[in-house]
Amino acid sequence: MNSIGTLDSFSRNLQAAHPAQLSVHFMGRTLTICAEQITFLEGDGNYTYVYTCTGRKYLICKTLKWLACKLDSNFIRVHKSFLVNAAYVIGYADEGRALKMRCGNEAAVSRRKTKEIIGIFGALPERISA
């Protein structure tokens, strides 16, 4: 039982030392994207589009559910098809039904998560009405 506790603490220390990263195949190369560079992810069946703070969009062959388990708690599932990085949210529109991202894109918010999202991001300095 003591070895399990040691293994768990080792796992937590390893994750803290190595933040989450995604490998993306792009133009014949494999790029590594740190979680801090990702603004949001958009699921499309068994594929996911990864949007970065540089304005790039990458397609990877992983589901949004799988990626949500691998990324840290700063990423919030706001819709069946969207996972957003809370650090890049600047406002919300349509009474909380869409989140405005720093990169200029918007991520849809499901009806069931609207109250939760307003509760989390309710104190945002900028509220965008559309």
C-alpha positions as CSV (number, residue, x, y, z in Angstrom):
1,M,0.0,0.0,0.0
2,N,2.9,2.3,0.7
3,S,4.3,1.7,-2.8
4,I,1.0,2.8,-4.4
5,G,1.1,6.1,-2.5
6,T,4.7,6.6,-3.7
7,L,3.6,5.8,-7.2
8,D,0.8,8.4,-7.1
9,S,3.1,11.1,-5.7
10,F,5.6,10.3,-8.4
11,S,2.9,10.6,-11.1
12,R,1.8,14.0,-9.8
13,N,5.4,15.2,-9.6
14,L,6.0,14.0,-13.2
15,Q,2.9,15.8,-14.5
16,A,3.9,19.0,-12.7
17,A,7.4,18.9,-14.2
18,H,6.1,18.1,-17.7
19,P,3.0,20.1,-18.6
20,A,0.5,18.6,-21.0
21,Q,1.6,18.6,-24.7
22,L,-0.1,17.5,-27.9
23,S,1.7,16.1,-30.9
24,V,0.4,17.3,-34.2
25,H,1.3,16.2,-37.7
26,F,1.6,19.2,-40.0
27,M,3.1,19.4,-43.5
28,G,5.1,16.2,-43.1
29,R,6.5,17.1,-39.6
30,T,5.4,16.4,-36.1
31,L,4.9,19.5,-34.0
32,T,4.6,19.6,-30.2
33,I,2.1,22.1,-28.8
34,C,2.0,23.0,-25.1
35,A,-1.3,23.2,-23.4
36,E,-0.7,26.9,-22.6
37,Q,-0.6,27.7,-26.3
38,I,-4.1,26.2,-27.0
39,T,-7.0,28.6,-26.9
40,F,-9.8,26.1,-27.5
41,L,-10.5,22.7,-29.1
42,E,-13.4,21.9,-31.4
43,G,-14.6,18.3,-31.7
44,D,-15.8,16.8,-35.0
45,G,-16.6,13.1,-34.6
46,N,-13.3,11.2,-34.0
47,Y,-11.3,14.3,-35.0
48,T,-10.5,17.5,-33.1
49,Y,-9.4,20.9,-34.4
50,V,-6.9,22.5,-32.1
51,Y,-6.8,26.3,-32.2
52,T,-3.6,28.0,-30.9
53,C,-2.8,31.5,-29.6
54,T,-0.8,32.2,-32.8
55,G,-4.0,31.8,-34.9
56,R,-3.1,28.4,-36.3
57,K,-5.6,25.6,-36.6
58,Y,-4.5,21.9,-36.5
59,L,-6.5,18.7,-37.1
60,I,-5.7,15.7,-34.9
61,C,-7.2,12.2,-34.9
62,K,-8.2,12.1,-31.2
63,T,-11.7,12.6,-29.7
64,L,-12.5,15.6,-27.6
65,K,-13.3,13.3,-24.6
66,W,-9.8,11.8,-24.8
67,L,-8.1,15.2,-25.0
68,A,-10.2,16.5,-22.0
69,C,-8.8,13.7,-19.9
70,K,-5.2,14.5,-20.9
71,L,-5.3,18.3,-20.5
72,D,-5.2,20.2,-17.2
73,S,-8.1,21.6,-15.2
74,N,-7.8,25.0,-16.9
75,F,-9.7,23.5,-19.9
76,I,-13.5,23.6,-19.4
77,R,-16.0,21.5,-21.4
78,V,-18.6,24.1,-22.4
79,H,-20.4,22.2,-25.2
80,K,-20.4,18.7,-26.7
81,S,-18.1,20.0,-29.4
82,F,-16.0,22.6,-27.5
83,L,-13.3,22.6,-24.8
84,V,-11.9,26.0,-24.0
85,N,-8.8,27.2,-22.2
86,A,-10.2,29.5,-19.4
87,A,-7.1,31.7,-19.7
88,Y,-8.1,32.9,-23.2
89,V,-11.7,33.8,-22.5
90,I,-12.3,37.5,-22.7
91,G,-16.1,37.8,-22.7
92,Y,-19.4,36.1,-23.5
93,A,-22.2,36.9,-25.9
94,D,-25.9,35.9,-26.3
95,E,-26.6,35.8,-22.6
96,G,-23.8,33.3,-22.0
97,R,-24.5,31.1,-25.1
98,A,-21.1,31.9,-26.7
99,L,-17.7,32.6,-25.3
100,K,-15.5,35.2,-27.0
101,M,-11.9,34.1,-27.2
102,R,-8.8,36.3,-27.2
103,C,-7.9,35.0,-30.7
104,G,-11.1,36.5,-32.1
105,N,-13.1,33.2,-32.4
106,E,-16.2,32.2,-30.5
107,A,-17.0,28.9,-28.8
108,A,-20.6,27.8,-28.4
109,V,-22.0,27.1,-24.9
110,S,-24.7,24.4,-24.5
111,R,-28.1,25.4,-22.9
112,R,-27.4,23.1,-19.9
113,K,-24.0,24.7,-19.2
114,T,-25.1,28.4,-19.6
115,K,-25.7,29.0,-15.9
116,E,-22.5,27.3,-14.9
117,I,-20.5,29.3,-17.5
118,I,-22.0,32.6,-16.3
119,G,-21.1,31.6,-12.8
120,I,-17.5,30.9,-13.7
121,F,-17.0,33.8,-16.1
122,G,-19.6,36.2,-14.7
123,A,-17.0,38.7,-13.5
124,L,-15.5,39.2,-16.9
125,P,-14.6,42.8,-17.6
126,E,-16.0,42.7,-21.1
127,R,-19.6,41.6,-21.9
128,I,-20.3,41.4,-25.6
129,S,-23.9,41.8,-26.8
130,A,-24.6,40.5,-30.2
